[in-house]
Amino acid sequence: MRIITQIVCVSFLILLSAGAYAQTAAENEAAAVIEKYWQARNDQDFKTQAALGSEKGTLDANSDGSFFRSSSRATAEQLEEQLAGSQSTKVYYPEATELGDGVVMVRYYLEGVVESPAGTVPNYRTRVTTAVVKESGGWKIRAWHFSPLHDGGRHLTSKTDFED
């Protein structure tokens, strides 16, 4: 009888802890879109990046301090021209919250090294909030807001942090 009581107690604790972190299918799918987008960006896969954008374009707020703006949907060719250079970034601590049917907010930290013709940012850190919407049978990025993290930690990022 004692062993049964212990098994029941342990099972109950596992169920309680799993429920605290449970994600809906929509939340999991939207978080996967974020990971897929940034991997495509690291790989300079402009076709995948373009395919993950909303057909309606995006509502943008960048970490460079620029004003809010709306952007039409970019093609792979436009992205290749706009995003000259390379980057090695990683998504940290993504949290997805389903706001309604077909709408998920994903917030996360993005850290890495960004290289462009204008120069290299060896310690790029930003907070990102992204609206991902269900559109034409798939999840698409509709809006995002980036805000810089200044001295966000003690670790100084290097390109080798993102090499396997």
C-alpha positions as CSV (number, residue, x, y, z in Angstrom):
1,M,0.0,0.0,0.0
2,R,2.9,2.4,0.8
3,I,4.4,2.0,-2.7
4,I,1.0,2.8,-4.3
5,T,0.7,5.9,-2.2
6,Q,4.2,7.0,-3.3
7,I,3.4,6.4,-6.9
8,V,0.2,8.3,-6.7
9,C,1.9,11.3,-5.0
10,V,4.8,11.4,-7.5
11,S,2.3,11.1,-10.4
12,F,0.3,14.0,-9.0
13,L,3.4,16.2,-8.6
14,I,4.4,15.5,-12.2
15,L,1.0,16.4,-13.5
16,L,1.0,19.6,-11.5
17,S,4.5,20.7,-12.7
18,A,3.7,19.7,-16.3
19,G,0.5,21.8,-16.3
20,A,2.5,24.9,-15.3
21,Y,4.5,24.8,-18.5
22,A,1.9,23.3,-20.8
23,Q,1.7,25.0,-24.2
24,T,-1.1,24.8,-26.7
25,A,-0.5,23.4,-30.2
26,A,-0.8,26.9,-31.5
27,E,1.8,28.2,-29.1
28,N,4.2,25.4,-30.0
29,E,3.7,26.0,-33.7
30,A,4.3,29.7,-33.4
31,A,7.4,29.2,-31.3
32,A,8.7,26.9,-34.0
33,V,8.2,29.6,-36.6
34,I,10.4,31.9,-34.7
35,E,13.2,29.3,-34.4
36,K,12.8,28.5,-38.1
37,Y,12.9,32.2,-39.1
38,W,16.1,32.9,-37.2
39,Q,17.8,29.7,-38.4
40,A,16.9,30.8,-42.0
41,R,18.4,34.2,-41.3
42,N,21.6,32.7,-40.0
43,D,21.8,30.4,-43.0
44,Q,21.0,33.3,-45.4
45,D,18.0,31.3,-46.6
46,F,16.0,34.3,-47.9
47,K,13.3,32.2,-49.5
48,T,12.3,30.7,-46.1
49,Q,12.4,34.1,-44.4
50,A,10.1,35.6,-47.1
51,A,7.7,32.6,-46.8
52,L,7.4,33.1,-43.1
53,G,6.3,36.7,-43.4
54,S,2.6,37.7,-43.4
55,E,0.9,38.2,-46.8
56,K,-0.2,41.6,-45.3
57,G,3.4,42.6,-44.5
58,T,4.7,43.4,-41.1
59,L,4.4,46.1,-38.4
60,D,7.9,46.8,-37.3
61,A,9.8,48.5,-34.5
62,N,13.5,48.0,-34.6
63,S,16.1,48.2,-31.8
64,D,17.9,51.0,-33.6
65,G,15.5,53.6,-32.2
66,S,13.7,54.1,-35.5
67,F,10.0,54.9,-35.5
68,F,7.2,52.3,-35.9
69,R,6.6,51.5,-39.5
70,S,4.6,49.1,-41.7
71,S,6.4,47.1,-44.3
72,S,4.9,45.3,-47.3
73,R,5.7,41.6,-47.6
74,A,9.3,41.3,-48.8
75,T,10.4,38.9,-51.5
76,A,13.5,36.7,-51.1
77,E,15.3,38.9,-53.6
78,Q,14.5,42.1,-51.5
79,L,15.6,40.4,-48.3
80,E,18.9,39.3,-49.9
81,E,19.6,42.9,-50.9
82,Q,18.5,44.4,-47.6
83,L,20.2,41.9,-45.3
84,A,23.7,41.9,-46.8
85,G,26.3,40.4,-44.5
86,S,26.1,37.5,-42.1
87,Q,24.9,36.8,-38.6
88,S,25.0,34.1,-36.0
89,T,22.1,34.6,-33.6
90,K,20.3,32.4,-31.2
91,V,16.8,32.6,-29.7
92,Y,16.8,32.3,-25.9
93,Y,13.9,31.7,-23.5
94,P,11.0,31.9,-26.0
95,E,7.6,32.2,-24.3
96,A,4.5,31.8,-26.5
97,T,1.0,33.0,-25.4
98,E,-2.1,32.3,-27.5
99,L,-4.0,35.6,-27.5
100,G,-7.0,34.4,-29.6
101,D,-7.9,32.0,-32.4
102,G,-5.1,32.2,-34.9
103,V,-3.0,34.8,-32.9
104,V,0.0,34.0,-30.8
105,M,2.5,36.4,-29.2
106,V,6.0,35.0,-28.8
107,R,8.6,36.9,-26.8
108,Y,12.2,36.0,-26.5
109,Y,15.7,37.2,-26.3
110,L,18.0,37.2,-29.4
111,E,21.7,37.2,-29.0
112,G,24.6,36.9,-31.4
113,V,27.0,38.4,-33.8
114,V,25.8,40.5,-36.7
115,E,28.1,41.4,-39.6
116,S,27.2,43.9,-42.4
117,P,28.9,46.2,-44.8
118,A,28.4,48.9,-42.2
119,G,30.4,47.0,-39.6
120,T,30.2,44.2,-37.0
121,V,28.1,44.1,-33.9
122,P,30.0,41.4,-31.9
123,N,27.6,41.5,-28.9
124,Y,24.1,41.9,-30.3
125,R,21.4,41.5,-27.7
126,T,17.8,42.4,-28.0
127,R,14.4,41.6,-26.6
128,V,11.8,40.6,-29.2
129,T,8.0,40.5,-29.1
130,T,6.5,38.9,-32.2
131,A,2.9,38.5,-33.3
132,V,2.5,35.3,-35.2
133,V,-0.8,34.8,-37.1
134,K,-2.5,31.8,-38.8
135,E,-2.8,32.8,-42.4
136,S,-3.4,30.7,-45.5
137,G,-3.1,27.4,-43.5
138,G,0.2,28.3,-41.9
139,W,1.7,30.5,-39.2
140,K,3.2,33.8,-40.4
141,I,5.1,36.7,-38.7
142,R,2.8,39.7,-38.7
143,A,4.5,42.2,-36.3
144,W,7.6,42.5,-34.2
145,H,9.1,44.9,-31.8
146,F,12.8,44.8,-30.9
147,S,14.3,46.6,-27.9
148,P,18.0,46.6,-27.2
149,L,19.6,45.1,-24.1
150,H,22.5,47.2,-22.9
151,D,24.9,45.2,-20.7
152,G,22.4,42.4,-20.6
153,G,24.8,40.1,-18.9
154,R,28.4,39.2,-18.2
155,H,28.9,36.8,-21.2
156,L,30.5,38.5,-24.2
157,T,29.2,36.8,-27.3
158,S,31.6,35.5,-29.9
159,K,30.9,33.9,-33.2
160,T,32.2,30.5,-31.9
161,D,29.3,30.4,-29.4
162,F,27.0,29.5,-32.4
163,E,29.2,26.9,-34.1
164,D,28.5,23.2,-33.4
